[in-house]
Amino acid sequence: AVAIDLEHCGETDVPLGGTKFGGLPHLPVGMEWPRCAGGPLCFHAQFDLREVARTVAGGRLAVDGLLSLFMWHDNFEGGFGDMFGHPGGLQAIYTPAGLPLAVVPPPADFGPQAGPPGTPSK
């Protein structure tokens, strides 16, 4: 287990590839927002693996790069991770260190069932 203390921040307070929870993801340039069965997934967190490497949990992960976590979430139905029985409702995306990153806004069809991306925390 890893204890994490969070504080709300602005999008620009987290450097590209930095650890954060919520807000907008940093993905490789040109990569589209992750989807499942045609619908966009919710962005939950991303971890700068250089920071995680200093923890007990880091011993099982790559020593650098970015790990981004996305999950299907339906506020109306209370569903998490399972998009109507379609696989892919949970996605962990590893981006190797050195790839150029960009802040990716939600797609136009990011529906109200997921809620808007919230204020990030670091």
FIVEX-625468 format. One line per field, with one value per residue: x, y, z of N, C-alpha, C, O in turn. Coordinates in steps of 0.1 Angstrom, whole numbers, plus 2048, in hexadecimal, padded with zeros to 3 digits. Layout:
<pts>
n.east [X,...]
n.north [Y,...]
n.up [Z,...]
ca.east [X,...]
ca.north [Y,...]
ca.up [Z,...]
c.east [X,...]
c.north [Y,...]
c.up [Z,...]
o.east [X,...]
o.north [Y,...]
o.up [Z,...]
</pts>
This chain:
<pts>
n.east [808,804,805,7F5,7F5,7E0,7DC,7C6,7CB,7D4,7D1,7E9,7FB,806,821,827,822,824,81A,7F8,7D6,7B6,7A8,7B6,7C5,7E7,7F3,805,80F,7F7,7E8,7C8,7AC,7A6,78F,772,75E,755,750,75D,775,779,792,7A7,7C0,7E4,805,826,83F,859,856,847,858,868,85A,84D,83A,843,856,84C,846,84D,86B,86A,857,834,816,7F5,7D3,7B3,78F,76F,752,733,71F,703,6F9,70A,71E,73F,75C,752,746,729,72C,741,763,780,77A,78A,7A9,7CB,7E5,805,81F,83D,85B,867,857,845,82C,80A,7EF,7D0,7B0,78E,77A,761,74A,74A,736,71C,718,730,739,74A,76D,77E,78D,7B0,7C6,7E4]
n.north [7F4,817,836,854,876,890,8AF,8C7,8D6,8EA,8E3,8EB,8EA,8D1,8C1,8B6,894,890,884,880,884,881,89C,8A4,88C,885,87C,868,87C,880,869,85D,863,849,82E,819,801,814,82A,846,841,849,85E,857,857,85F,853,85D,849,84A,856,843,82E,832,827,80A,7FE,804,7F2,7DF,7EA,7FB,810,829,841,844,83C,838,839,82E,82B,81D,82E,834,84B,84C,832,826,816,807,801,7EC,7ED,7E9,7CD,7CC,7C5,7D7,7ED,7F5,804,805,819,818,82F,832,842,861,863,87C,88F,89A,8AF,8A1,8AA,8A1,88C,896,887,881,878,883,86E,866,87D,89D,8A1,8A5,8BD,8BC,8A9,8A9]
n.up [800,7FA,808,800,7FF,7F6,7E3,7D6,7B6,79A,776,76A,77E,780,773,750,74E,769,78A,792,79C,78D,779,75A,743,73C,71F,705,6E9,6D0,6D8,6DD,6F4,70A,704,707,6F9,6E7,6F8,70B,725,749,756,770,77E,77C,77D,783,77E,787,7A0,7AD,7AE,7C4,7D9,7EC,7DC,7C3,7BB,7AB,793,774,773,76A,756,74E,75E,757,762,759,75A,754,75E,76B,776,778,779,78C,784,781,770,760,741,738,735,722,71B,726,736,74A,749,748,73F,734,72F,720,72D,720,709,6F6,707,70B,718,719,70E,718,702,6EA,6EE,709,721,737,74A,754,760,761,75B,779,791,792,7A9,7BB]
ca.east [800,80B,7FD,7F6,7EF,7DC,7D7,7C1,7D4,7D0,7D7,7F7,804,80C,829,823,828,824,810,7EC,7C9,7AC,7AC,7B8,7D0,7F3,7F5,80E,80A,7EF,7E0,7BA,7A7,7A2,781,76D,752,751,74E,769,777,77C,7A0,7A8,7CD,7F0,810,834,845,865,852,842,864,86E,851,84C,832,84B,85F,845,843,859,872,867,84B,827,80B,7E8,7C8,7A6,785,761,74B,726,719,6F5,6F7,713,727,74D,765,74C,73D,71E,732,74B,770,787,775,795,7B5,7D8,7ED,813,826,84C,861,86C,84D,83F,81F,801,7E3,7C5,7A3,785,774,754,740,74B,729,719,718,73D,73C,755,77A,77F,799,7BA,7CD,7F1]
ca.north [800,824,841,85F,883,897,8BC,8CC,8DF,8ED,8DB,8EF,8E7,8C4,8C1,8AB,887,890,87C,888,87D,889,8A6,8A0,884,888,870,86A,885,879,85F,861,85F,83A,82B,80B,7FE,821,835,84A,83E,854,85F,857,85B,85B,852,85E,83D,84D,859,837,825,834,820,7FC,7FA,807,7E7,7D6,7F1,801,81A,837,841,849,832,83F,830,832,821,820,833,839,851,84A,824,822,80C,80A,7F8,7E3,7F5,7E1,7C0,7CC,7C6,7E4,7F7,7F9,805,80B,81C,81B,837,832,84F,867,866,889,88E,8A5,8AE,89D,8AD,896,88C,89D,87E,87E,87A,886,863,865,889,8A4,89F,8AE,8C4,8B2,8AA,8A3]
ca.up [800,7FA,80D,7F7,804,7EA,7E4,7CA,7AF,78C,76C,767,78A,77F,766,748,753,778,791,795,79C,787,76F,74C,742,733,716,6FA,6DF,6C6,6DD,6E0,701,70B,702,709,6F2,6E1,701,712,733,752,75A,77E,784,775,786,77E,784,78F,7AE,7B3,7B0,7D2,7E3,7EB,7D0,7B7,7B8,7A1,787,76C,77B,765,74D,754,75F,757,765,754,75D,751,76A,768,782,778,77D,796,77E,781,76A,756,738,732,732,718,721,724,73E,752,741,74E,734,737,725,723,72F,714,6FE,6F9,70D,709,720,710,713,716,6F5,6EA,6F3,717,725,745,753,75A,767,75B,762,785,794,795,7B5,7B9]
c.east [809,801,7FF,7EE,7ED,7D9,7D2,7CA,7CE,7D7,7E6,800,80B,814,825,82A,829,819,804,7E0,7BE,7B1,7AD,7C5,7DB,7F6,7FF,807,803,7E7,7D2,7B7,7A3,793,77E,760,74C,750,75B,769,77B,78B,7A0,7B5,7D8,7FB,81E,83B,852,862,84E,84E,86A,865,852,845,83A,854,859,842,84F,85E,86F,85C,83F,81D,7FE,7DD,7BB,79C,777,75A,73E,71F,70A,6F1,700,71C,736,754,75F,742,733,723,73D,759,776,783,77F,7A2,7C0,7E1,7FB,819,835,851,867,863,847,830,817,7F5,7D8,7B8,799,77E,766,749,741,73F,727,719,725,740,748,762,77B,78C,7A4,7BF,7DA,7F6]
c.north [80C,82E,84D,86B,88B,8A6,8C0,8D6,8E2,8E4,8DE,8ED,8DA,8C4,8B5,89E,886,888,885,87F,886,893,89F,897,88A,87B,873,873,87C,86D,864,85C,851,838,81C,80A,80C,82C,839,845,84A,853,860,85C,858,85C,854,853,83F,850,84C,82D,826,82D,811,7F7,7FB,7FB,7DD,7DD,7F6,80D,828,835,846,83E,839,835,836,827,826,824,838,83E,84E,83C,81F,817,811,7FE,7EE,7EB,7EC,7D3,7C0,7CD,7D3,7EF,7FC,7F9,80B,80D,820,823,837,840,854,869,874,887,89B,8A3,8AC,8A1,8A1,897,892,894,87A,882,87E,87B,862,872,890,8A0,8AA,8B5,8BA,8B4,8A4,89F]
c.up [800,7FE,804,7FD,7F7,7ED,7D7,7C3,7A1,782,76A,772,789,772,75E,74D,762,77E,795,795,797,77E,761,74B,739,72C,70B,6EF,6D4,6CB,6E1,6EE,701,70B,705,702,6EC,6EA,708,721,73B,755,769,784,77A,77F,77F,785,78A,79D,7B5,7B6,7BE,7DD,7E2,7DF,7C3,7B2,7AD,794,77F,775,776,75B,755,753,761,759,761,757,759,75E,765,775,783,77D,788,791,77E,779,760,74E,731,72E,728,720,71E,72C,748,749,748,742,738,72B,728,725,722,708,701,6FD,70A,713,716,715,711,708,6F6,6EF,701,71E,734,74F,75A,763,760,762,76E,786,798,7A3,7B3,7C7]
o.east [814,7F6,80B,7E2,7F6,7D4,7D8,7D2,7C3,7E1,7EE,80C,814,80E,81F,836,82E,80F,806,7E0,7BD,7BD,7A5,7CF,7D8,7FA,802,7FB,809,7DE,7D1,7BD,79C,78C,787,757,740,74F,763,75F,77F,790,799,7B5,7D7,7FB,820,83D,857,86A,851,84D,871,869,858,849,837,858,860,83C,85A,857,872,858,840,81B,7FC,7DC,7B7,79F,774,75C,73D,71B,705,6E8,6FE,722,739,751,766,737,736,71F,742,75A,773,787,77D,7A5,7BE,7E4,7FD,819,838,84C,86C,866,844,829,81C,7F1,7D6,7B4,79C,77D,760,73F,73B,73C,731,71A,726,749,751,762,778,794,7A1,7BE,7DC,802]
o.north [80C,82F,850,86A,88D,8A9,8BD,8DD,8DD,8DE,8D5,8F0,8D7,8C6,8AB,89E,87C,885,890,874,892,894,896,89B,892,871,87E,871,873,868,86F,853,84D,840,814,811,80E,838,830,844,854,848,868,864,850,864,84C,853,837,84D,84A,825,81D,82D,80C,7ED,7F4,7FB,7D5,7D7,7F5,813,832,82A,84A,837,840,82B,841,81B,832,81D,841,836,84D,83A,813,810,81C,7F3,7E9,7EF,7E8,7CE,7B5,7D4,7DA,7FB,806,7EF,816,803,829,81F,83D,84A,84C,871,877,87F,8A6,898,8B3,89C,899,8A2,893,89A,870,88D,87D,87D,85C,871,889,89D,8B6,8B5,8B1,8BE,89B,89A]
o.up [805,7F9,801,800,7EF,7F8,7CC,7CA,79E,786,768,771,791,767,763,74F,767,777,799,790,79B,77B,75E,751,731,732,708,6EC,6CF,6C4,6E7,6F4,6F7,711,705,705,6EC,6E6,70A,727,736,758,76F,78D,771,788,775,791,792,7A6,7C0,7BF,7C2,7E8,7D9,7D9,7B9,7A7,7A7,78B,785,77D,77D,757,760,749,76B,753,764,758,759,768,75D,77D,78E,785,78D,799,77B,77D,757,752,726,723,724,729,714,72A,74F,743,74E,73A,740,720,733,71E,719,6FF,70C,6F8,707,716,70C,720,708,703,701,6F4,705,720,73C,75B,765,76B,75A,76E,76C,77D,79F,7AA,7AB,7C9]
</pts>
